[in-house]
Amino acid sequence: MSDVSAIIIHIGKFSLQIQQSILVWLGICVFFAFFFYFAGKKIEAQDPSKSSKGIVYICEEMYNLVLYVIKDNLRETTKKYIPLFGTLIVMMIVSNLIGLIGLQNPTSNVSFNATLAVTMWLMIQGNGIKKGGLLARMKELTEPMFLLTPLNVIGELALPISLTMRLFGNILAGYIISMLVYTLIKMLMPVGLLGLLVTPFLHMYFDIFSGVIQTYIFFTLSSFFLGQQVAIQED
C-alpha cells in the first residue's frame, strides 16, 4: 500500500492539496477516455457476421452488465440512460477494485461519493419536475396527507446521504483494515509471513466482493428511484 495520501502543490503563498483518491479517479477517467475511443473504432470496424473478440467482446460484456443492473428499473427508457449508467458503473467497479494494486480507492473519499450521489439525486428530482412542473412535484411531497410532508421531505433528502455513507463506509473500512494488516505484517516479520495467507482473503472480500456489491447496490437504487419518475413521466 502507498503511504502517500495527498500531493501538495505550492503556488506562491497558497497551497493546494490534492487527495490521492482524486488523482486516482482522474487517472481512471483518462484511461477510459482512451479506452472507449479506441473501442468505438473497433466496434465500427467489427464484422457483424463474425464472433466478437478482444476489446469488442469486453465492451459487449460491459453492456450486458449494465443492462442487468438497470433494465428492470428503467424499462423502456433503458436505452436512453445506458451511456450515463454504463460509464459510471464500469468506472466505479474499477475504482473499487483498484486497491488490489496498492492505490487508494476513489470511493473511500466521502466527497467523491457525495458528488456521485447528489448527481443521481438531482437527475431524479429533475425528471420529477420535468413530468409535471415544480408545483406538481412539490404537491407530491404533501401526499397522501399534508401532515406527512416533513417525513416525505426527509425521505427525499435521505437518498443521497444513504447512497454516500453506505458506499463510503464499506470501501473505507476495507481499505483501513487492509492497511492495518499490511502494517502488522511489516512489524512482525518474519513471523508476519503467516499473514500472507490472510491478506488474499481480505482482498477477495473487501476489494472484489464488497466493491462489486456496493457498485450494484448504488446504481440499482439510483436507477430504481429514477425509473419511478421516468415511468410516471412516460405515462
C-alpha positions as protocol buffer text, in pm:
chain_id: "A"
residue {
  index: 1
  type: MET
  ca { x: 0 y: 0 z: 0 }
}
residue {
  index: 2
  type: SER
  ca { x: 120 y: 350 z: -74 }
}
residue {
  index: 3
  type: ASP
  ca { x: 189 y: 586 z: 216 }
}
residue {
  index: 4
  type: VAL
  ca { x: 123 y: 890 z: 1 }
}
residue {
  index: 5
  type: SER
  ca { x: -229 y: 1012 z: 78 }
}
residue {
  index: 6
  type: ALA
  ca { x: -209 y: 1352 z: -89 }
}
residue {
  index: 7
  type: ILE
  ca { x: 3 y: 1575 z: -311 }
}
residue {
  index: 8
  type: ILE
  ca { x: 59 y: 1935 z: -205 }
}
residue {
  index: 9
  type: ILE
  ca { x: 119 y: 2195 z: -476 }
}
residue {
  index: 10
  type: HIS
  ca { x: 260 y: 2529 z: -363 }
}
residue {
  index: 11
  type: ILE
  ca { x: 164 y: 2837 z: -565 }
}
residue {
  index: 12
  type: GLY
  ca { x: 324 y: 3140 z: -404 }
}
residue {
  index: 13
  type: LYS
  ca { x: 176 y: 3174 z: -57 }
}
residue {
  index: 14
  type: PHE
  ca { x: -105 y: 2935 z: -136 }
}
residue {
  index: 15
  type: SER
  ca { x: -102 y: 2557 z: -109 }
}
residue {
  index: 16
  type: LEU
  ca { x: -328 y: 2319 z: -299 }
}
residue {
  index: 17
  type: GLN
  ca { x: -372 y: 1973 z: -152 }
}
residue {
  index: 18
  type: ILE
  ca { x: -500 y: 1702 z: -385 }
}
residue {
  index: 19
  type: GLN
  ca { x: -600 y: 1370 z: -230 }
}
residue {
  index: 20
  type: GLN
  ca { x: -455 y: 1054 z: -380 }
}
residue {
  index: 21
  type: SER
  ca { x: -807 y: 917 z: -428 }
}
residue {
  index: 22
  type: ILE
  ca { x: -895 y: 1211 z: -655 }
}
residue {
  index: 23
  type: LEU
  ca { x: -574 y: 1170 z: -855 }
}
residue {
  index: 24
  type: VAL
  ca { x: -656 y: 802 z: -899 }
}
residue {
  index: 25
  type: TRP
  ca { x: -1005 y: 892 z: -1024 }
}
residue {
  index: 26
  type: LEU
  ca { x: -861 y: 1140 z: -1274 }
}
residue {
  index: 27
  type: GLY
  ca { x: -626 y: 868 z: -1395 }
}
residue {
  index: 28
  type: ILE
  ca { x: -920 y: 629 z: -1437 }
}
residue {
  index: 29
  type: CYS
  ca { x: -1108 y: 896 z: -1635 }
}
residue {
  index: 30
  type: VAL
  ca { x: -814 y: 945 z: -1871 }
}
residue {
  index: 31
  type: PHE
  ca { x: -772 y: 570 z: -1915 }
}
residue {
  index: 32
  type: PHE
  ca { x: -1137 y: 513 z: -2003 }
}
residue {
  index: 33
  type: ALA
  ca { x: -1145 y: 816 z: -2233 }
}
residue {
  index: 34
  type: PHE
  ca { x: -882 y: 646 z: -2449 }
}
residue {
  index: 35
  type: PHE
  ca { x: -1032 y: 301 z: -2394 }
}
residue {
  index: 36
  type: PHE
  ca { x: -1380 y: 397 z: -2516 }
}
residue {
  index: 37
  type: TYR
  ca { x: -1237 y: 597 z: -2806 }
}
residue {
  index: 38
  type: PHE
  ca { x: -1041 y: 301 z: -2941 }
}
residue {
  index: 39
  type: ALA
  ca { x: -1324 y: 63 z: -2852 }
}
residue {
  index: 40
  type: GLY
  ca { x: -1561 y: 272 z: -3064 }
}
residue {
  index: 41
  type: LYS
  ca { x: -1324 y: 245 z: -3359 }
}
residue {
  index: 42
  type: LYS
  ca { x: -1301 y: -132 z: -3317 }
}
residue {
  index: 43
  type: ILE
  ca { x: -1679 y: -171 z: -3289 }
}
residue {
  index: 44
  type: GLU
  ca { x: -1734 y: 32 z: -3607 }
}
residue {
  index: 45
  type: ALA
  ca { x: -1491 y: -193 z: -3794 }
}
residue {
  index: 46
  type: GLN
  ca { x: -1632 y: -515 z: -3648 }
}
residue {
  index: 47
  type: ASP
  ca { x: -1788 y: -759 z: -3896 }
}
residue {
  index: 48
  type: PRO
  ca { x: -2138 y: -848 z: -3758 }
}
residue {
  index: 49
  type: SER
  ca { x: -2117 y: -1192 z: -3918 }
}
residue {
  index: 50
  type: LYS
  ca { x: -1812 y: -1285 z: -3709 }
}
residue {
  index: 51
  type: SER
  ca { x: -1797 y: -1357 z: -3338 }
}
residue {
  index: 52
  type: SER
  ca { x: -1670 y: -1078 z: -3118 }
}
residue {
  index: 53
  type: LYS
  ca { x: -1328 y: -1097 z: -2959 }
}
residue {
  index: 54
  type: GLY
  ca { x: -1080 y: -878 z: -2780 }
}
residue {
  index: 55
  type: ILE
  ca { x: -1190 y: -527 z: -2690 }
}
residue {
  index: 56
  type: VAL
  ca { x: -1524 y: -566 z: -2873 }
}
residue {
  index: 57
  type: TYR
  ca { x: -1610 y: -870 z: -2662 }
}
residue {
  index: 58
  type: ILE
  ca { x: -1517 y: -681 z: -2345 }
}
residue {
  index: 59
  type: CYS
  ca { x: -1749 y: -395 z: -2442 }
}
residue {
  index: 60
  type: GLU
  ca { x: -2034 y: -637 z: -2510 }
}
residue {
  index: 61
  type: GLU
  ca { x: -1993 y: -787 z: -2164 }
}
residue {
  index: 62
  type: MET
  ca { x: -1988 y: -437 z: -2013 }
}
residue {
  index: 63
  type: TYR
  ca { x: -2312 y: -362 z: -2196 }
}
residue {
  index: 64
  type: ASN
  ca { x: -2474 y: -681 z: -2066 }
}
residue {
  index: 65
  type: LEU
  ca { x: -2361 y: -597 z: -1713 }
}
residue {
  index: 66
  type: VAL
  ca { x: -2519 y: -251 z: -1731 }
}
residue {
  index: 67
  type: LEU
  ca { x: -2843 y: -395 z: -1868 }
}
residue {
  index: 68
  type: TYR
  ca { x: -2855 y: -644 z: -1582 }
}
residue {
  index: 69
  type: VAL
  ca { x: -2828 y: -363 z: -1326 }
}
residue {
  index: 70
  type: ILE
  ca { x: -3074 y: -107 z: -1467 }
}
residue {
  index: 71
  type: LYS
  ca { x: -3312 y: -263 z: -1721 }
}
residue {
  index: 72
  type: ASP
  ca { x: -3573 y: -384 z: -1468 }
}
residue {
  index: 73
  type: ASN
  ca { x: -3593 y: -35 z: -1316 }
}
residue {
  index: 74
  type: LEU
  ca { x: -3578 y: 188 z: -1624 }
}
residue {
  index: 75
  type: ARG
  ca { x: -3770 y: -46 z: -1858 }
}
residue {
  index: 76
  type: GLU
  ca { x: -3849 y: 125 z: -2192 }
}
residue {
  index: 77
  type: THR
  ca { x: -3615 y: 417 z: -2118 }
}
residue {
  index: 78
  type: THR
  ca { x: -3314 y: 194 z: -2050 }
}
residue {
  index: 79
  type: LYS
  ca { x: -3151 y: 272 z: -2386 }
}
residue {
  index: 80
  type: LYS
  ca { x: -3164 y: 644 z: -2313 }
}
residue {
  index: 81
  type: TYR
  ca { x: -2967 y: 612 z: -1989 }
}
residue {
  index: 82
  type: ILE
  ca { x: -2721 y: 337 z: -2085 }
}
residue {
  index: 83
  type: PRO
  ca { x: -2437 y: 580 z: -2177 }
}
residue {
  index: 84
  type: LEU
  ca { x: -2453 y: 752 z: -1837 }
}
residue {
  index: 85
  type: PHE
  ca { x: -2505 y: 447 z: -1618 }
}
residue {
  index: 86
  type: GLY
  ca { x: -2272 y: 233 z: -1828 }
}
residue {
  index: 87
  type: THR
  ca { x: -1982 y: 475 z: -1793 }
}
residue {
  index: 88
  type: LEU
  ca { x: -2032 y: 528 z: -1420 }
}
residue {
  index: 89
  type: ILE
  ca { x: -2088 y: 160 z: -1336 }
}
residue {
  index: 90
  type: VAL
  ca { x: -1775 y: 41 z: -1515 }
}
residue {
  index: 91
  type: MET
  ca { x: -1563 y: 323 z: -1374 }
}
residue {
  index: 92
  type: MET
  ca { x: -1691 y: 269 z: -1020 }
}
residue {
  index: 93
  type: ILE
  ca { x: -1615 y: -103 z: -1036 }
}
residue {
  index: 94
  type: VAL
  ca { x: -1259 y: -20 z: -1140 }
}
residue {
  index: 95
  type: SER
  ca { x: -1241 y: 242 z: -863 }
}
residue {
  index: 96
  type: ASN
  ca { x: -1348 y: -15 z: -606 }
}
residue {
  index: 97
  type: LEU
  ca { x: -1102 y: -277 z: -734 }
}
residue {
  index: 98
  type: ILE
  ca { x: -801 y: -52 z: -777 }
}
residue {
  index: 99
  type: GLY
  ca { x: -696 y: -116 z: -417 }
}
residue {
  index: 100
  type: LEU
  ca { x: -569 y: -452 z: -544 }
}
residue {
  index: 101
  type: ILE
  ca { x: -268 y: -275 z: -696 }
}
residue {
  index: 102
  type: GLY
  ca { x: -195 y: -64 z: -388 }
}
residue {
  index: 103
  type: LEU
  ca { x: -373 y: 260 z: -480 }
}
residue {
  index: 104
  type: GLN
  ca { x: -635 y: 431 z: -268 }
}
residue {
  index: 105
  type: ASN
  ca { x: -992 y: 371 z: -381 }
}
residue {
  index: 106
  type: PRO
  ca { x: -1159 y: 693 z: -501 }
}
residue {
  index: 107
  type: THR
  ca { x: -1477 y: 569 z: -334 }
}
residue {
  index: 108
  type: SER
  ca { x: -1301 y: 584 z: 5 }
}
residue {
  index: 109
  type: ASN
  ca { x: -1328 y: 964 z: -28 }
}
residue {
  index: 110
  type: VAL
  ca { x: -1662 y: 1084 z: 112 }
}
residue {
  index: 111
  type: SER
  ca { x: -1661 y: 1397 z: -108 }
}
residue {
  index: 112
  type: PHE
  ca { x: -1628 y: 1183 z: -419 }
}
residue {
  index: 113
  type: ASN
  ca { x: -1918 y: 959 z: -315 }
}
residue {
  index: 114
  type: ALA
  ca { x: -2131 y: 1259 z: -221 }
}
residue {
  index: 115
  type: THR
  ca { x: -2073 y: 1410 z: -566 }
}
residue {
  index: 116
  type: LEU
  ca { x: -2196 y: 1093 z: -737 }
}
residue {
  index: 117
  type: ALA
  ca { x: -2493 y: 1059 z: -502 }
}
residue {
  index: 118
  type: VAL
  ca { x: -2601 y: 1423 z: -538 }
}
residue {
  index: 119
  type: THR
  ca { x: -2567 y: 1398 z: -917 }
}
residue {
  index: 120
  type: MET
  ca { x: -2802 y: 1099 z: -921 }
}
residue {
  index: 121
  type: TRP
  ca { x: -3040 y: 1273 z: -680 }
}
residue {
  index: 122
  type: LEU
  ca { x: -3054 y: 1586 z: -896 }
}
residue {
  index: 123
  type: MET
  ca { x: -3129 y: 1372 z: -1200 }
}
residue {
  index: 124
  type: ILE
  ca { x: -3414 y: 1203 z: -1015 }
}
residue {
  index: 125
  type: GLN
  ca { x: -3557 y: 1535 z: -895 }
}
residue {
  index: 126
  type: GLY
  ca { x: -3509 y: 1689 z: -1239 }
}
residue {
  index: 127
  type: ASN
  ca { x: -3716 y: 1416 z: -1401 }
}
residue {
  index: 128
  type: GLY
  ca { x: -3978 y: 1457 z: -1129 }
}
residue {
  index: 129
  type: ILE
  ca { x: -4006 y: 1828 z: -1206 }
}
residue {
  index: 130
  type: LYS
  ca { x: -3999 y: 1766 z: -1582 }
}
residue {
  index: 131
  type: LYS
  ca { x: -4301 y: 1536 z: -1574 }
}
residue {
  index: 132
  type: GLY
  ca { x: -4542 y: 1797 z: -1436 }
}
residue {
  index: 133
  type: GLY
  ca { x: -4360 y: 2109 z: -1326 }
}
residue {
  index: 134
  type: LEU
  ca { x: -4220 y: 2232 z: -997 }
}
residue {
  index: 135
  type: LEU
  ca { x: -4557 y: 2285 z: -831 }
}
residue {
  index: 136
  type: ALA
  ca { x: -4672 y: 1933 z: -916 }
}
residue {
  index: 137
  type: ARG
  ca { x: -4350 y: 1791 z: -775 }
}
residue {
  index: 138
  type: MET
  ca { x: -4394 y: 1988 z: -453 }
}
residue {
  index: 139
  type: LYS
  ca { x: -4754 y: 1871 z: -431 }
}
residue {
  index: 140
  type: GLU
  ca { x: -4635 y: 1509 z: -439 }
}
residue {
  index: 141
  type: LEU
  ca { x: -4449 y: 1575 z: -116 }
}
residue {
  index: 142
  type: THR
  ca { x: -4780 y: 1652 z: 58 }
}
residue {
  index: 143
  type: GLU
  ca { x: -4939 y: 1318 z: -34 }
}
residue {
  index: 144
  type: PRO
  ca { x: -5125 y: 1124 z: 94 }
}
residue {
  index: 145
  type: MET
  ca { x: -5187 y: 1394 z: 356 }
}
residue {
  index: 146
  type: PHE
  ca { x: -5031 y: 1730 z: 436 }
}
residue {
  index: 147
  type: LEU
  ca { x: -4921 y: 1621 z: 785 }
}
residue {
  index: 148
  type: LEU
  ca { x: -4678 y: 1374 z: 625 }
}
residue {
  index: 149
  type: THR
  ca { x: -4496 y: 1645 z: 427 }
}
residue {
  index: 150
  type: PRO
  ca { x: -4198 y: 1667 z: 668 }
}
residue {
  index: 151
  type: LEU
  ca { x: -4149 y: 1290 z: 650 }
}
residue {
  index: 152
  type: ASN
  ca { x: -4170 y: 1295 z: 270 }
}
residue {
  index: 153
  type: VAL
  ca { x: -3910 y: 1573 z: 253 }
}
residue {
  index: 154
  type: ILE
  ca { x: -3679 y: 1385 z: 489 }
}
residue {
  index: 155
  type: GLY
  ca { x: -3725 y: 1073 z: 278 }
}
residue {
  index: 156
  type: GLU
  ca { x: -3620 y: 1259 z: -37 }
}
residue {
  index: 157
  type: LEU
  ca { x: -3314 y: 1414 z: 129 }
}
residue {
  index: 158
  type: ALA
  ca { x: -3214 y: 1083 z: 287 }
}
residue {
  index: 159
  type: LEU
  ca { x: -3143 y: 919 z: -50 }
}
residue {
  index: 160
  type: PRO
  ca { x: -2815 y: 1097 z: -137 }
}
residue {
  index: 161
  type: ILE
  ca { x: -2699 y: 1071 z: 224 }
}
residue {
  index: 162
  type: SER
  ca { x: -2775 y: 700 z: 231 }
}
residue {
  index: 163
  type: LEU
  ca { x: -2600 y: 633 z: -101 }
}
residue {
  index: 164
  type: THR
  ca { x: -2296 y: 834 z: 9 }
}
residue {
  index: 165
  type: MET
  ca { x: -2245 y: 685 z: 353 }
}
residue {
  index: 166
  type: ARG
  ca { x: -2316 y: 324 z: 251 }
}
residue {
  index: 167
  type: LEU
  ca { x: -2054 y: 333 z: -24 }
}
residue {
  index: 168
  type: PHE
  ca { x: -1805 y: 540 z: 177 }
}
residue {
  index: 169
  type: GLY
  ca { x: -1830 y: 329 z: 492 }
}
residue {
  index: 170
  type: ASN
  ca { x: -1785 y: -8 z: 324 }
}
residue {
  index: 171
  type: ILE
  ca { x: -1500 y: 90 z: 93 }
}
residue {
  index: 172
  type: LEU
  ca { x: -1309 y: 293 z: 354 }
}
residue {
  index: 173
  type: ALA
  ca { x: -1344 y: 16 z: 612 }
}
residue {
  index: 174
  type: GLY
  ca { x: -1196 y: -235 z: 370 }
}
residue {
  index: 175
  type: TYR
  ca { x: -909 y: -1 z: 284 }
}
residue {
  index: 176
  type: ILE
  ca { x: -825 y: 68 z: 650 }
}
residue {
  index: 177
  type: ILE
  ca { x: -838 y: -298 z: 752 }
}
residue {
  index: 178
  type: SER
  ca { x: -611 y: -394 z: 463 }
}
residue {
  index: 179
  type: MET
  ca { x: -365 y: -117 z: 561 }
}
residue {
  index: 180
  type: LEU
  ca { x: -363 y: -236 z: 923 }
}
residue {
  index: 181
  type: VAL
  ca { x: -294 y: -595 z: 819 }
}
residue {
  index: 182
  type: TYR
  ca { x: -5 y: -488 z: 596 }
}
residue {
  index: 183
  type: THR
  ca { x: 138 y: -277 z: 879 }
}
residue {
  index: 184
  type: LEU
  ca { x: 110 y: -570 z: 1119 }
}
residue {
  index: 185
  type: ILE
  ca { x: 286 y: -799 z: 872 }
}
residue {
  index: 186
  type: LYS
  ca { x: 568 y: -547 z: 837 }
}
residue {
  index: 187
  type: MET
  ca { x: 608 y: -520 z: 1216 }
}
residue {
  index: 188
  type: LEU
  ca { x: 608 y: -894 z: 1282 }
}
residue {
  index: 189
  type: MET
  ca { x: 842 y: -1011 z: 1007 }
}
residue {
  index: 190
  type: PRO
  ca { x: 938 y: -1293 z: 965 }
}
residue {
  index: 191
  type: VAL
  ca { x: 653 y: -1426 z: 1182 }
}
residue {
  index: 192
  type: GLY
  ca { x: 425 y: -1198 z: 984 }
}
residue {
  index: 193
  type: LEU
  ca { x: 484 y: -1411 z: 677 }
}
residue {
  index: 194
  type: LEU
  ca { x: 189 y: -1613 z: 802 }
}
residue {
  index: 195
  type: GLY
  ca { x: -19 y: -1304 z: 733 }
}
residue {
  index: 196
  type: LEU
  ca { x: 37 y: -1359 z: 363 }
}
residue {
  index: 197
  type: LEU
  ca { x: -211 y: -1643 z: 396 }
}
residue {
  index: 198
  type: VAL
  ca { x: -471 y: -1400 z: 530 }
}
residue {
  index: 199
  type: THR
  ca { x: -436 y: -1096 z: 304 }
}
residue {
  index: 200
  type: PRO
  ca { x: -561 y: -1267 z: -17 }
}
residue {
  index: 201
  type: PHE
  ca { x: -890 y: -1341 z: 157 }
}
residue {
  index: 202
  type: LEU
  ca { x: -914 y: -983 z: 285 }
}
residue {
  index: 203
  type: HIS
  ca { x: -867 y: -850 z: -68 }
}
residue {
  index: 204
  type: MET
  ca { x: -1109 y: -1107 z: -204 }
}
residue {
  index: 205
  type: TYR
  ca { x: -1382 y: -973 z: 23 }
}
residue {
  index: 206
  type: PHE
  ca { x: -1310 y: -601 z: 69 }
}
residue {
  index: 207
  type: ASP
  ca { x: -1172 y: -521 z: -278 }
}
residue {
  index: 208
  type: ILE
  ca { x: -1356 y: -766 z: -501 }
}
residue {
  index: 209
  type: PHE
  ca { x: -1679 y: -896 z: -347 }
}
residue {
  index: 210
  type: SER
  ca { x: -1770 y: -589 z: -142 }
}
residue {
  index: 211
  type: GLY
  ca { x: -1657 y: -349 z: -416 }
}
residue {
  index: 212
  type: VAL
  ca { x: -1876 y: -510 z: -682 }
}
residue {
  index: 213
  type: ILE
  ca { x: -2172 y: -549 z: -445 }
}
residue {
  index: 214
  type: GLN
  ca { x: -2157 y: -182 z: -339 }
}
residue {
  index: 215
  type: THR
  ca { x: -2150 y: -72 z: -703 }
}
residue {
  index: 216
  type: TYR
  ca { x: -2453 y: -289 z: -773 }
}
residue {
  index: 217
  type: ILE
  ca { x: -2646 y: -150 z: -475 }
}
residue {
  index: 218
  type: PHE
  ca { x: -2558 y: 213 z: -553 }
}
residue {
  index: 219
  type: PHE
  ca { x: -2678 y: 205 z: -913 }
}
residue {
  index: 220
  type: THR
  ca { x: -2970 y: -31 z: -853 }
}
residue {
  index: 221
  type: LEU
  ca { x: -3114 y: 213 z: -600 }
}
residue {
  index: 222
  type: SER
  ca { x: -3036 y: 512 z: -824 }
}
residue {
  index: 223
  type: SER
  ca { x: -3199 y: 355 z: -1129 }
}
residue {
  index: 224
  type: PHE
  ca { x: -3497 y: 241 z: -920 }
}
residue {
  index: 225
  type: PHE
  ca { x: -3585 y: 592 z: -799 }
}
residue {
  index: 226
  type: LEU
  ca { x: -3508 y: 740 z: -1140 }
}
residue {
  index: 227
  type: GLY
  ca { x: -3726 y: 474 z: -1301 }
}
residue {
  index: 228
  type: GLN
  ca { x: -4019 y: 573 z: -1082 }
}
residue {
  index: 229
  type: GLN
  ca { x: -4006 y: 931 z: -1209 }
}
residue {
  index: 230
  type: VAL
  ca { x: -3940 y: 834 z: -1571 }
}
residue {
  index: 231
  type: ALA
  ca { x: -4220 y: 576 z: -1574 }
}
residue {
  index: 232
  type: ILE
  ca { x: -4472 y: 829 z: -1446 }
}
residue {
  index: 233
  type: GLN
  ca { x: -4346 y: 1082 z: -1697 }
}
residue {
  index: 234
  type: GLU
  ca { x: -4383 y: 837 z: -1986 }
}
residue {
  index: 235
  type: ASP
  ca { x: -4736 y: 750 z: -1875 }
}
